[in-house]
């Protein structure tokens, strides 16, 4: 055992010593990108502004130059013409090139051609993907250091690269930087970026990309806290010619508000809060989030129906439903003040009874209950019967309603009392 340990001892220092030396050498080279920069800039100067020749030169240079180590330098040069100092300024003592995004013409066609250069380069050297993403995140943080024209070009280019999948929408996180937001730089940049993105694809494709990185509900954060309203967002982006983006954000906001309302409603119901409190809360939410009565009545119906464990037996479920819905009819009545809301509710009931097969025979009983409780009135019921019903299970439901509808018509003519209707 002793001799074994003695044999081992001398090897340790030489091993770690060698590793240490190599690491030092790497470190020195890593932070000396000047030579790399000179090679790239010289090559670009020779190719000139023919971007196809630029793409070919970059493709060939990857075999000779260490792109993996100098990715940041490479992308700095292609975007800004030389290595960027912190904050986004070009280092004074550095050589620079005019074959870059910032020195190009400020139009969509030129930026599409530059996007192709980046695409080809990253497709050829797949390992540059991550470095490029980091570069764009950094450039967005440097926006204040660039001129307005440089920002516009970068915004157009970024929009195109987001559209063709070279970049991931998570890079937009950089735009939420407090200083950029406060000074209006983020919103102005976003206008140009979304214009070119939507121009390449459409608003639906943009929405899918944003949803994937949970950014679909964060767009209002492009503005300072005191301006984070749907109204302000809509006005700003509509005036900038991005009406579809304004509508998308309005719609997102409204979906969020509706989900929130339904969640809160179900909690209030399960706690057994008084109806007057629930009604007050719902009316405030309607006003605050601009939610229509038709939308609210469908939310209430869904909430009311989801608070119960329904019996699976058809003959028992109707009785259970009537008892439950009778209790909640004052709540529904408060939000069927318009004929259109009543019709919306009728269609929801029809859909529910069709989708939940053991409710098929309960449809007419529910409608009669709601008529008696003044949730529904004659006119919407007659309109539903005549031509406003859904196709789902219509023959079954129309047959169920036949007798009641006839009674309603007679009641209208002969002014019959409600109590005279016998099921």
C-alpha positions in Angstrom: 0.0 0.0 0.0 2.9 2.4 0.9 4.6 1.9 -2.5 1.3 2.4 -4.3 0.8 5.8 -2.6 4.4 6.8 -3.4 3.9 6.0 -7.0 0.8 8.2 -7.2 2.2 11.3 -5.5 4.4 12.9 -8.2 1.7 12.7 -10.8 -0.7 15.0 -9.2 1.1 18.4 -9.5 2.1 17.8 -13.2 -1.5 17.0 -14.1 -3.0 20.0 -12.6 -0.1 22.2 -13.6 -0.6 21.3 -17.2 -4.3 22.0 -17.0 -3.7 25.3 -15.4 -1.3 26.4 -18.2 -3.7 25.5 -20.9 -6.5 27.3 -19.2 -4.3 30.5 -18.9 -3.4 30.3 -22.6 -7.1 29.9 -23.6 -8.0 32.9 -21.5 -5.5 35.1 -23.1 -6.7 34.2 -26.6 -10.3 34.4 -25.7 -10.0 38.1 -24.9 -7.9 39.0 -27.9 -10.4 39.1 -30.7 -8.5 41.9 -32.6 -6.9 39.6 -35.0 -10.2 37.8 -35.7 -11.8 41.2 -36.3 -9.1 42.2 -38.7 -9.5 39.0 -40.8 -13.3 39.4 -41.0 -13.2 43.1 -41.8 -10.5 42.6 -44.5 -12.7 39.9 -46.1 -15.8 42.0 -46.0 -13.9 45.0 -47.5 -12.9 42.7 -50.4 -16.4 41.3 -51.0 -18.0 44.7 -50.9 -21.7 45.2 -50.5 -22.8 42.1 -52.6 -24.5 40.2 -49.9 -24.4 36.9 -51.7 -20.6 37.2 -51.9 -20.6 38.2 -48.2 -22.5 35.0 -47.3 -20.0 32.9 -49.3 -17.1 34.5 -47.6 -18.5 33.9 -44.2 -19.3 30.3 -45.1 -15.7 29.7 -46.2 -14.1 31.6 -43.3 -15.8 29.3 -40.7 -13.4 26.6 -41.6 -10.3 28.8 -40.9 -11.5 31.1 -38.1 -12.7 30.2 -34.7 -16.4 31.3 -35.0 -17.3 29.4 -31.8 -15.0 31.5 -29.6 -15.5 34.8 -31.4 -19.3 34.6 -32.1 -19.9 38.0 -30.3 -17.2 39.8 -32.3 -18.5 38.3 -35.6 -22.1 39.4 -35.0 -21.0 42.8 -33.7 -19.2 43.4 -37.0 -22.0 42.2 -39.2 -24.5 44.4 -37.4 -22.5 47.5 -36.4 -19.4 47.3 -38.5 -17.0 46.7 -35.7 -16.7 45.5 -32.1 -19.1 47.3 -29.8 -18.0 48.8 -26.5 -20.4 48.5 -23.5 -23.5 50.7 -24.1 -23.4 50.2 -27.9 -20.7 52.6 -29.1 -18.1 51.5 -31.6 -14.6 51.4 -30.1 -12.7 54.4 -31.6 -9.4 52.8 -32.2 -10.9 49.8 -34.0 -11.0 49.2 -37.7 -14.5 49.1 -39.0 -16.4 48.1 -42.2 -19.4 49.6 -44.0 -20.6 46.1 -45.0 -23.0 45.9 -42.1 -26.6 46.3 -41.1 -26.1 49.8 -39.6 -24.5 51.2 -42.7 -27.0 49.7 -45.1 -30.1 51.3 -46.6 -33.1 51.6 -44.3 -35.7 49.6 -46.1 -37.4 46.2 -45.8 -35.8 44.7 -48.9 -32.2 45.4 -47.8 -33.0 44.0 -44.3 -34.5 40.9 -45.9 -31.3 40.4 -47.8 -29.3 40.8 -44.6 -31.6 38.3 -42.8 -30.6 35.8 -45.5 -26.9 36.3 -44.7 -27.6 35.5 -41.0 -29.9 32.6 -41.9 -27.3 30.9 -44.2 -24.5 31.5 -41.6 -26.5 30.0 -38.7 -27.8 27.1 -40.8 -24.2 26.3 -41.8 -22.7 26.7 -38.3 -25.5 25.5 -36.1 -23.5 26.2 -32.9 -23.8 29.9 -33.6 -27.6 29.8 -32.8 -27.2 30.5 -29.1 -24.5 33.1 -29.6 -26.7 35.0 -32.1 -29.6 34.9 -29.7 -27.4 36.4 -26.9 -26.1 39.0 -29.4 -29.6 40.2 -30.2 -30.6 40.4 -26.5 -27.5 42.5 -25.9 -28.1 44.8 -28.9 -31.7 45.4 -27.6 -30.3 46.5 -24.3 -27.9 48.9 -26.1 -30.7 50.5 -28.2 -30.1 53.9 -26.6 -26.6 53.9 -27.8 -27.7 53.7 -31.5 -29.1 56.3 -33.8 -32.8 56.2 -34.7 -32.0 54.9 -38.2 -29.8 52.1 -36.7 -32.6 51.2 -34.3 -35.1 51.1 -37.2 -32.9 48.8 -39.3 -32.3 46.5 -36.3 -36.0 46.4 -35.6 -36.9 45.4 -39.2 -34.1 42.8 -39.2 -35.2 41.3 -35.9 -38.9 41.1 -37.1 -37.8 39.2 -40.2 -35.6 36.8 -38.2 -38.4 36.2 -35.7 -40.8 35.5 -38.6 -38.5 32.9 -40.3 -37.7 31.2 -37.0 -34.0 32.1 -36.8 -34.7 33.9 -33.5 -37.0 32.9 -30.7 -39.5 35.4 -29.3 -38.0 35.2 -25.8 -35.3 37.8 -27.0 -38.1 40.4 -26.6 -37.6 40.2 -22.9 -34.7 42.7 -23.3 -37.3 45.3 -24.4 -38.8 45.3 -20.9 -35.7 47.0 -19.6 -36.9 49.8 -17.3 -34.8 52.6 -18.9 -35.8 51.6 -22.4 -39.5 51.5 -21.4 -39.3 54.8 -19.5 -37.8 56.7 -22.4 -40.3 55.3 -25.0 -37.5 53.5 -26.9 -39.1 50.0 -26.4 -42.5 51.0 -27.8 -41.0 52.8 -30.8 -38.7 49.8 -31.5 -41.7 47.4 -31.1 -43.7 49.2 -33.8 -41.0 48.7 -36.5 -40.3 45.1 -35.3 -44.0 44.0 -35.3 -44.6 45.7 -38.7 -41.9 43.7 -40.4 -42.8 40.5 -38.5 -46.5 40.7 -39.5 -45.5 41.7 -43.0 -43.5 38.4 -43.3 -46.2 36.2 -41.7 -49.5 37.4 -40.2 -50.9 38.3 -36.7 -51.9 34.6 -36.0 -48.3 33.4 -36.5 -47.0 36.2 -34.3 -49.6 35.3 -31.7 -48.5 31.6 -31.7 -44.8 32.6 -31.2 -45.6 35.0 -28.4 -47.8 32.4 -26.7 -45.0 29.8 -26.8 -42.8 32.0 -24.6 -45.6 33.3 -22.4 -45.3 36.8 -23.9 -48.9 37.1 -25.2 -50.1 38.8 -22.1 -47.0 41.0 -21.5 -47.1 43.4 -24.5 -48.5 46.3 -22.4 -45.3 46.3 -20.4 -43.7 48.0 -23.3 -45.1 51.2 -21.7 -44.5 52.6 -18.2 -46.8 51.5 -15.4 -49.0 54.6 -15.6 -49.7 54.0 -19.3 -50.3 50.3 -19.2 -53.9 50.3 -20.3 -55.6 48.7 -23.3 -56.8 52.1 -24.4 -53.2 53.6 -24.5 -51.8 50.5 -26.2 -54.6 50.5 -28.8 -54.2 54.2 -29.6 -50.4 54.0 -29.9 -50.2 51.0 -32.1 -53.3 51.8 -34.2 -51.9 55.3 -35.0 -48.7 53.6 -36.0 -50.6 51.4 -38.5 -50.7 48.2 -36.4 -54.5 47.9 -35.9 -54.3 44.1 -35.9 -51.8 44.1 -33.0 -54.0 46.5 -31.0 -57.0 44.2 -31.5 -55.0 41.1 -30.6 -54.0 42.8 -27.3 -57.5 43.9 -26.6 -58.8 40.4 -27.2 -56.1 38.9 -25.0 -57.0 41.3 -22.2 -60.6 40.5 -22.5 -60.0 36.7 -22.4 -57.9 37.2 -19.3 -60.6 39.3 -17.6 -63.3 36.7 -18.5 -61.3 33.8 -17.0 -60.6 35.9 -13.9 -64.3 36.7 -13.6 -65.4 33.0 -13.9 -62.8 31.9 -11.3 -63.9 34.6 -8.8 -67.6 33.8 -9.4 -67.1 30.1 -8.7 -65.4 31.0 -5.5 -68.1 33.4 -4.4 -70.8 30.7 -5.2 -69.0 28.0 -3.3 -68.7 30.3 -0.3 -72.4 31.0 -0.6 -72.0 34.9 -0.8 -75.3 36.8 -1.0 -76.5 37.3 -4.6 -76.6 41.1 -4.2 -72.8 41.1 -3.5 -72.1 38.8 -6.4 -74.3 41.0 -8.7 -72.5 44.1 -7.6 -69.1 42.5 -8.2 -70.0 41.2 -11.7 -71.4 44.6 -12.7 -68.2 46.4 -11.7 -66.1 43.9 -13.6 -68.3 44.3 -16.7 -67.8 48.1 -16.6 -64.1 47.9 -15.8 -63.2 45.4 -18.5 -65.9 46.3 -21.1 -67.5 42.8 -20.9 -71.0 42.5 -22.6 -74.1 41.2 -20.8 -74.2 38.3 -23.3 -70.7 37.2 -22.3 -71.5 37.5 -18.6 -74.7 35.4 -18.8 -72.7 32.5 -20.4 -70.1 32.8 -17.7 -72.7 32.7 -15.0 -74.5 29.7 -16.6 -71.2 27.8 -16.8 -70.3 28.7 -13.2 -73.7 27.7 -11.9 -73.6 24.4 -13.7 -70.1 23.6 -12.6 -70.8 23.9 -8.8 -72.8 20.7 -8.7 -72.0 17.0 -8.9 -74.8 15.9 -11.3 -76.7 12.7 -11.0 -76.0 10.3 -13.9 -79.6 9.0 -14.0 -81.7 10.9 -16.5 -84.9 10.7 -14.5 -83.3 12.2 -11.4 -81.1 14.8 -13.0 -84.0 16.9 -14.3 -85.4 17.2 -10.7 -81.9 18.0 -9.4 -81.4 20.7 -12.1 -84.7 22.4 -11.4 -84.0 22.6 -7.7 -80.5 24.0 -8.3 -81.4 26.4 -11.0 -84.4 27.8 -9.1 -82.0 28.8 -6.4 -79.8 30.6 -8.8 -82.4 32.2 -11.1 -82.3 35.6 -9.4 -78.6 35.8 -10.3 -79.2 34.9 -14.0 -82.3 37.3 -14.1 -80.0 40.2 -13.1 -78.0 39.7 -16.4 -80.8 39.0 -18.9 -82.1 42.6 -19.2 -81.7 42.4 -23.0 -83.5 40.1 -25.5 -80.1 39.2 -27.0 -78.8 38.1 -23.6 -81.9 35.9 -23.1 -81.4 34.3 -26.5 -77.7 33.7 -25.7 -78.7 32.0 -22.5 -81.2 29.8 -24.4 -78.5 28.7 -26.8 -76.2 27.9 -24.0 -78.9 25.8 -22.3 -79.5 24.0 -25.6 -75.8 23.3 -26.1 -75.4 22.1 -22.5 -78.3 19.7 -22.7 -77.1 18.3 -26.0 -73.4 17.9 -24.8 -74.5 16.3 -21.5 -76.6 13.5 -22.7 -78.5 12.8 -19.5 -79.9 16.4 -19.7 -81.6 15.8 -23.0 -85.0 15.5 -21.5 -84.5 18.4 -19.0 -84.3 21.1 -21.6 -88.0 22.1 -21.7 -88.3 22.0 -17.9 -85.3 24.4 -17.5 -86.8 26.8 -20.0 -90.2 26.8 -18.3 -88.6 27.3 -14.9 -86.7 30.3 -16.2 -89.8 31.7 -17.8 -91.6 31.5 -14.5 -88.6 33.0 -12.7 -88.5 35.9 -15.2 -85.1 35.0 -16.4 -86.5 34.4 -20.0 -89.5 36.1 -21.7 -91.9 35.1 -24.5 -90.2 36.9 -27.4 -86.7 35.3 -27.2 -88.3 31.9 -26.6 -90.5 32.2 -29.7 -87.6 33.5 -31.7 -85.5 30.6 -30.6 -88.2 28.2 -31.6 -88.9 29.8 -35.0 -85.4 30.2 -36.4 -82.7 31.1 -33.8 -82.0 27.6 -32.4 -78.8 25.6 -32.9 -78.7 22.5 -35.0 -77.5 20.4 -32.0 -80.4 18.1 -31.0 -82.9 20.5 -32.6 -85.6 18.0 -33.5 -85.6 16.6 -29.9 -85.7 20.1 -28.3 -88.3 21.6 -30.7 -90.5 18.6 -30.1 -90.2 19.1 -26.3 -91.0 22.8 -26.6 -94.0 22.5 -29.0 -96.7 22.4 -26.4 -95.2 25.3 -24.3 -94.7 27.4 -27.4 -98.3 26.9 -28.5 -99.4 27.9 -25.0 -97.2 31.0 -25.1 -98.8 32.1 -28.4 -102.2 31.6 -27.0 -101.2 33.4 -23.8 -100.1 36.3 -25.9 -103.4 36.5 -27.7 -105.7 35.6 -24.8 -103.6 37.0 -22.0 -103.7 33.7 -20.1 -102.3 33.5 -16.6 -99.0 31.7 -16.2 -100.5 29.4 -13.7 -102.9 28.1 -16.4 -99.9 26.4 -18.1 -99.8 22.8 -17.1 -96.9 20.7 -18.2 
